[in-house]
Amino acid sequence: MALLAEREALQVERDLAVAQAAGAQAKLSETEALIAYLQLMIEKLRREKYGQRSERTARLIEQMELQLDELVTAASEDELAAAAAAAAAAKSGNVRSFTRKRPVRKPWPEDSERERVVIASPTACTCCGGSRLSKLSEDVTETLEEIPRRFKLIETVREKFSCRDCGKVSQPPAPFHATPRGFIGPHGPFAGPAPPATVYYASGDRRGEHPQKHLAGFTGILQCDRYGGFEPLFDPQRNEQPITPAFCFAHARRGFFELADIAKKARDGVKGKPISPIALEAVRRLDALFEIERAISGKPATAWQTGRQEKSKLLLDDMQAWLLRERETLSRSAEALKPINYMLRRWDDFARFLDDGRICFSNSAAERALRGIALGRRSWTFAGSQRGADRAAVMLTLIITARLNDIDPKAWLADVLARIADLPAARVCASCCPESGNACAKPNSLRISRPPDPRDPLA
């Protein structure tokens, strides 16, 4: 009994320590957010007083605003964690929960479009069960909701009633608000029966350990280029079942295209490198395979496999024999040797698309999903922290998956945020996933991409 009591006392002390640490972290996050807010206000006041001094000042204000958003979000997350820790500790000890002070917000403009939503009032007293209720007052929560090209204010009304029998006041509970602080083509390259989806991960550099970590539990087909960071995933001695690679022909073509870029040669003039006849012929052969893929695009996987066996296989076998012959005639310093070896050394993994209609001929669909990230890479340097970058990756996952399924991301997110509060956590994914309402499942194929060469029209 003494040992049990001592164990319970230690558990209470541990819960109290965790709650106090979470509360301290929440207070620290609130202080950092307040400091960033005050710094931003000071810089804006200086700008108003002294005028626009330089473009650098404008960029500094923008960066400070992004930093403030990051800190406010982090403070909210830490506050929720502190509340959860305090609730757990309250069961075994006495600890005061942390509540962040709410800033006083200016009222919304009177001419804003408004929608009044009245929550169903109680029909009986929550204390004695009496039905003789009279209205006392109401609490109104204003939430700013964006509708494309216009805004409206939704007033959520919770009417208060007093019981004439016992005097007890009854009121429906406040609804959940997803953002309580009010921060403001038919062609598809996928042949599988499941709706397409995309997943983004954020990493601070291009080291191979990041994709290896992201794909640690994945098994199936990985459509990608020959980036060295993927190689450990294809190792037959891998603890998990090894991943099957399917390499991208757009990346293979890119190496030849750079040596056969006639337009670039015309721009460079005599100073440019001469066009490689072998590279030019390789591009021509690969373009013929791309034409076959365009003809069967949008059809079921079985039609892809049939079309490839009937048309692509003969051309690909002939290209392999041609590459082997040409490689024998080249010196070790020949520039065309690199793209030739790029394909021949993993030829079976390039040719795997012939026998599996689920595999795409190229990785261009995934690269198009990354093109916007590549074009705005300077903006992503101001994510604020790894946690901020992870949030951006989550939002990109939802938005781009919605687009792949021909769903308006803004309309879908608005619908999800309106319904998610009333769903149990176990049903959220199954009911709100943008892939046509299906539950999220581990995919049997995956495409990994890097930014394409903008000069290549087929990239």
Order of alpha helices (4+ residues) and beta strands (2+ residues): alpha-alpha-beta-beta-beta-beta-alpha-beta-beta-alpha-alpha-alpha-alpha-alpha-alpha-alpha-alpha-alpha-alpha-alpha-alpha-beta
